[in-house]
């Protein structure tokens, strides 16, 4: 069973759960409430720049998994990709999960599929172990996609400087055995250069599966196959 399928099943098991004990966090428990801090409910990017800091502009069903593997299911979530914060909607209030809470990952359900966002990977560049990456394929080599938000300055039609929140996307491969993470550009040659030890296996899989390496699906297929190799 694939990663997304497994988590979809887990969410289905959580439907209607009382949340007492087991793997589920009781969202009505005082201790859980104390770990959530109100943001004031404002989701505007602010009057200094245009655009949205959120990965998903609409509330989506999801879950949050803590580092002790307890899971709070059936949540209404948004992810602020600019600040790296997880927002929670409950009782018509907009809340943010405090950064001191030991969150390991969260998931967002889109069109019946779960998109998994996880932290705890080695630091790289400007990003720390607290940076959330979308997990695209998992195994000895984990394929990750970083959804970043950046503020850039442009000029409007009147040549007046304005600031705009823009999307940026980066790809990484994490080698858990070596405790390393490396950025890879989204093309075959860059991947071969980034992973020289796996170059022969990568070439063989691309040839066998007739992968063009142009689509995200091809990359996921490649890494799923690569992780089955000895």
VMD Tcl script that draws the C-alpha trace (Angstrom):
set ca {
  {0.00 0.00 0.00}
  {1.40 3.42 -0.95}
  {1.99 6.24 1.48}
  {-1.07 8.25 0.44}
  {-3.32 5.17 0.46}
  {-2.14 4.14 3.91}
  {-2.84 7.57 5.37}
  {-6.21 7.76 3.63}
  {-7.11 4.52 5.37}
  {-5.89 5.88 8.67}
  {-8.04 8.97 8.28}
  {-11.02 6.77 7.45}
  {-10.44 4.83 10.68}
  {-10.51 8.09 12.57}
  {-13.95 9.11 11.31}
  {-16.22 9.60 14.30}
  {-13.51 8.57 16.75}
  {-14.05 9.75 20.29}
  {-10.44 10.86 20.50}
  {-9.90 9.33 23.93}
  {-6.62 7.47 24.33}
  {-4.95 5.35 21.67}
  {-3.36 7.19 18.76}
  {-5.85 10.03 18.73}
  {-5.55 13.37 20.41}
  {-8.74 14.42 22.15}
  {-9.38 17.84 20.62}
  {-11.67 18.77 23.53}
  {-9.04 17.95 26.12}
  {-7.73 20.92 28.13}
  {-4.13 19.97 27.41}
  {-4.79 19.99 23.65}
  {-6.58 23.33 23.88}
  {-3.62 24.84 25.70}
  {-1.33 23.85 22.83}
  {-3.33 25.90 20.33}
  {-3.01 29.69 20.19}
  {-5.53 32.04 18.59}
  {-4.25 34.11 15.67}
  {-7.07 36.61 15.72}
  {-8.59 35.02 12.62}
  {-6.93 37.28 10.07}
  {-5.89 35.50 6.87}
  {-5.09 38.55 4.81}
  {-1.54 38.78 3.56}
  {-1.40 42.30 4.97}
  {-1.54 45.75 3.43}
  {2.16 45.84 2.58}
  {2.02 43.23 -0.20}
  {-0.42 41.36 -2.40}
  {-0.87 37.63 -2.72}
  {-1.44 34.87 -0.19}
  {1.07 33.26 2.18}
  {-0.97 30.06 2.23}
  {-0.27 26.84 0.37}
  {-4.02 26.15 0.31}
  {-6.31 29.18 0.28}
  {-9.36 27.13 1.27}
  {-9.76 25.08 4.45}
  {-9.10 21.40 3.73}
  {-9.72 18.25 5.71}
  {-6.57 16.87 7.21}
  {-4.77 15.47 10.22}
  {-1.84 16.30 12.46}
  {0.59 13.63 13.72}
  {2.71 14.31 16.79}
  {6.21 12.97 17.35}
  {4.83 10.30 19.70}
  {2.67 9.09 16.77}
  {-0.63 10.25 18.25}
  {-2.87 11.55 15.48}
  {-5.57 14.21 15.58}
  {-7.84 13.33 12.63}
  {-10.68 15.13 10.86}
  {-9.28 18.63 11.21}
  {-9.93 21.65 9.01}
  {-6.46 22.94 8.12}
  {-4.51 25.55 6.22}
  {-0.73 25.72 5.82}
  {1.05 29.06 5.91}
  {4.03 28.30 3.66}
  {5.60 31.68 4.40}
  {5.80 31.25 8.19}
  {5.70 27.43 8.29}
  {2.66 27.45 10.59}
  {-0.32 25.10 10.59}
  {-3.70 26.79 10.98}
  {-6.74 25.07 12.44}
  {-10.40 26.06 12.12}
  {-12.59 25.11 15.05}
  {-15.84 26.57 16.38}
  {-15.67 29.30 13.71}
  {-12.31 30.42 15.06}
  {-8.99 30.53 13.25}
  {-6.26 29.03 15.42}
  {-2.59 28.31 14.89}
  {-0.79 25.34 16.37}
  {1.95 26.62 18.63}
  {5.48 25.91 17.38}
  {6.35 24.34 20.75}
  {3.95 21.47 20.03}
  {5.92 18.40 18.84}
  {4.31 18.07 15.40}
  {5.98 15.52 13.14}
  {3.77 15.90 10.09}
  {0.37 16.92 8.82}
  {-1.71 15.91 5.86}
  {-4.17 17.69 3.56}
  {-6.82 15.79 1.63}
  {-7.38 16.91 -1.96}
  {-9.65 15.01 -4.35}
  {-9.52 11.95 -2.13}
  {-5.72 11.92 -1.94}
  {-3.61 12.84 1.06}
  {-0.68 15.20 0.59}
  {1.82 14.61 3.38}
  {3.98 17.41 4.81}
  {6.77 16.39 7.18}
  {9.62 18.02 9.06}
  {12.71 16.66 10.82}
  {15.00 16.45 7.80}
  {18.63 17.64 7.99}
  {19.22 21.40 7.62}
  {20.10 22.59 4.12}
  {20.70 26.14 2.93}
  {18.27 28.49 4.65}
  {16.04 25.62 5.82}
  {16.10 23.86 9.20}
  {14.82 20.63 10.74}
  {11.57 22.55 11.38}
  {10.93 23.11 7.66}
  {7.95 21.21 6.26}
  {8.47 19.37 2.97}
  {5.84 17.57 0.93}
  {6.78 13.87 0.84}
  {6.54 12.68 -2.76}
  {8.15 9.22 -2.39}
  {9.51 7.58 0.73}
  {12.18 4.98 1.44}
  {15.97 4.81 1.68}
  {15.90 7.89 -0.53}
  {13.00 10.21 0.19}
  {11.90 12.58 -2.56}
  {10.77 15.92 -1.15}
  {9.17 19.04 -2.59}
  {9.41 22.36 -0.79}
  {6.60 24.85 -1.34}
  {8.07 28.22 -0.45}
  {6.63 31.72 -0.47}
  {8.74 34.77 -1.14}
  {8.08 38.50 -1.20}
  {9.39 40.17 -4.32}
  {9.29 43.82 -5.33}
  {7.82 44.82 -8.68}
  {6.62 48.01 -10.27}
  {3.00 48.63 -11.17}
  {1.72 50.36 -14.32}
  {2.58 53.72 -12.78}
  {6.13 52.49 -12.03}
  {5.41 52.56 -8.31}
  {7.26 49.83 -6.34}
  {4.87 47.20 -4.96}
  {5.51 44.00 -3.04}
  {3.98 40.68 -4.05}
  {3.94 37.25 -2.41}
  {5.08 34.70 -5.00}
  {5.36 30.90 -5.13}
  {8.69 29.10 -5.30}
  {9.23 25.34 -5.56}
  {12.36 23.32 -4.79}
  {13.12 19.60 -4.89}
  {15.31 17.64 -2.48}
  {16.42 14.07 -1.87}
  {17.00 12.93 1.71}
  {19.28 9.95 2.43}
  {18.24 8.79 5.90}
  {21.11 6.30 6.15}
  {23.72 9.02 5.66}
  {21.76 11.78 7.38}
  {22.12 13.97 4.30}
  {19.80 16.03 2.14}
  {20.63 17.43 -1.28}
  {18.79 19.84 -3.55}
  {18.12 18.60 -7.08}
  {16.94 20.55 -10.06}
  {13.89 19.05 -11.73}
  {15.67 17.44 -14.68}
  {17.38 14.10 -15.34}
  {20.95 15.34 -15.76}
  {20.84 17.33 -12.52}
  {19.48 14.28 -10.70}
  {22.31 12.07 -12.00}
  {24.87 14.65 -10.91}
  {23.29 14.95 -7.45}
  {23.16 11.17 -6.90}
  {26.25 9.72 -8.62}
  {26.17 6.51 -6.54}
  {22.68 5.74 -7.88}
  {23.32 6.94 -11.45}
  {23.40 3.48 -13.05}
  {20.25 2.35 -11.25}
  {18.47 5.59 -12.18}
  {19.39 5.21 -15.85}
  {18.19 1.59 -15.86}
  {14.83 2.46 -14.30}
  {14.28 5.38 -16.68}
  {14.95 3.07 -19.62}
  {12.83 0.20 -18.29}
  {9.85 2.38 -17.34}
  {10.22 4.68 -20.36}
  {10.26 7.74 -18.12}
  {10.64 11.20 -19.65}
  {11.30 12.80 -16.25}
  {9.19 15.77 -17.28}
  {6.28 15.16 -14.91}
  {6.05 14.84 -11.13}
  {4.52 11.39 -11.66}
  {7.66 10.18 -13.44}
  {9.82 11.35 -10.55}
  {7.61 9.56 -8.02}
  {7.71 6.37 -10.12}
  {11.50 6.56 -10.38}
  {12.05 6.92 -6.64}
  {9.49 4.27 -5.73}
  {11.37 1.88 -8.02}
  {14.77 3.05 -6.80}
  {13.80 2.34 -3.19}
  {12.96 -1.27 -4.03}
  {16.50 -1.91 -5.26}
  {19.08 -3.43 -2.96}
}
mol new
graphics top color blue
foreach p $ca { graphics top sphere $p radius 0.5 }
foreach p [lrange $ca 0 end-1] q [lrange $ca 1 end] { graphics top cylinder $p $q radius 0.2 }
display resetview
